[in-house]
Amino acid sequence: RQNCHQVFKRRKPSHTSQFCFGIASSSFVRSGVRASKGERRKICKISRKSIPLPHSALINQRIFLRKQNTCHTMSTEKENIFLFVPNLIGYARIVLAIVSFYYMPTNYVIASWCYIISVLLDALDGHAARHYNQSTKFGAMLDQLTDRCGTMGLLVTLSYFYPRYMFWFQASMAIDVACHWFYLHTTVLQGKTSHKFIDMSGNPIMRVYYTNRIVLGLMCLFNELFYAALYLLYFTPGPLILGMSSFKLLAIVSAPVAIAKTAISVIHGYVASLNIGVIDVAEREAQREREAAKKPQ
């Protein structure tokens, strides 16, 4: 068996031997001299030390090329954040809001459906951002501005429908837009990515409002239902429930939540004022330290 095994090994040389004998033969052929078997073996021994295996060299070359292609792809291809899924949803919300604004004074059916779909998409874009890992500063700003502009457009229409309560609608608009913008701008100065990010040591009401998704969702939903009910009530009383207009009943039930959300907007402004005050103090202190360092001792 041992003899047969040795013969088999002789008859089937390895890839290294074939490669080395090929190099030895080709070198003598180019020189015009026919090499003997012993001379080719000597050349093969020298070649084995300096020449890698053909198969290994091929694999190493492929790995190197793949790394080069990967680096080239990463350097040349850039993400287009404007085409992220949550941002596309945000663009759709803007279109729906514009259509709703156009039909609000005349056609409450089209205006209501466009507004409702826009509100529902507001909840969807957040889930899409987390699912696809596509949370961006642009998306957070787009979402915030779309919310504020949508509510503001509806409140302008309600001021036209109910001129007796125009002052309260104006106050609600001013508080909502100003306080949210102030708070969002402060978080940007602090280097945070979303106006919903708060420190756990911050205001307890804000902590519950933004860390509990159920509370946040219900507050936003009932706030929108309050203004939507007032809008629909101008055109139709809706189905009767216990002899009372369903839209009027919905407005009564959701009114406390809308008032509470306005109060939370005031807290937005208060917290933003404190945060921006801290930023101002820190920047002034850093400026004094820089000026002191420049003075000759």
C-alpha positions, 0 to 999 in steps of 0.5 A, a space after each residue: 500500500 505504501 509503494 502504491 501511495 508513493 507511486 500515486 503521489 509521483 504520478 500526480 504532482 501538486 500545483 506547486 510542482 507543476 507551476 515550478 516545472 513550468 517556469 523552469 521549462 519556459 526559462 530554458 525554452 526562451 534561452 534556446 537550451 533544453 533543460 534536463 529534469 535535474 536542472 529543472 528541479 533545482 530551478 523549482 526549489 529556488 522558485 518555490 521560495 520566491 513565487 507564491 502558489 498560483 491559486 493563493 495568488 489568485 485569491 489574494 488578488 480577488 480579495 484586493 480588487 474587492 476591497 478596492 471596489 468597495 472603497 471606490 463605491 463607498 467614496 463615490 456613492 452618496 446617500 440622497 437623504 431627500 429620497 428617504 422613505 419618511 421624507 417622501 411621506 413628508 412630501 405627500 403630507 405637504 401636497 395633501 395639506 395644500 389640497 386641504 387648504 384649497 377646499 377648506 372654505 367650500 368643500 368640507 368632504 375633500 378638505 377633511 379627507 385630505 387633512 385626516 390622511 395627512 395626520 395619519 401619515 404623520 404617525 407613519 413617517 416616524 415608524 418608517 424612519 425607525 424601520 429603515 434607519 433613515 432618521 435625519 435632521 431634515 426629516 425632523 424639521 420637515 415633520 415639525 414644520 408640516 405639523 405646525 403649518 397644517 394646524 395653522 391653516 385649519 385655525 385660520 379657516 376656523 377664525 373665518 368661520 367663528 369670528 367671535 372666537 378669533 382671538 383664541 384661535 390666534 392665540 393658539 396659533 401663536 403659542 403653538 408655532 412660536 413655542 415649538 419653533 423656539 424649543 426646536 431651535 434650542 435643541 439644534 443649538 444643543 446638538 440634538 437630532 430631534 425636538 422630541 429628545 429630552 434629558 431624563 432629568 428635565 421637566 417631568 411633564 415633558 418627559 412623560 409627554 415625549 417618552 410615552 408614545 401612547 400619551 403623545 399619540 392620544 394628545 396629538 389625536 384629540 387636539 386634531 379632533 377638537 379643531 376638526 370637529 369645530 370645522 365639520 360642525 360649521 357645515 353639518 351637525 353629523 349623526 345624532 348621539 343621544 339627541 346631540 350632534 356627534 361633532 359637537 359631542 366630539 368637540 366637547 370631549 376633546 376640548 380639555 385635551 386641546 387646552 392641555 396641549 396648548 399648556 404643554 406648548 407653553 412649557 415648550 417655550 419655558 424649557 427652551 428659554 432655560 436651555 438657551 439661557 444655559 447655552 448663552 452663559 456657557 458661550 459667554 464664559 468660554 469667550 471670557 476664557 479665550 480673551 483671558 488666554 490672549 492677554 499677555 501675562 
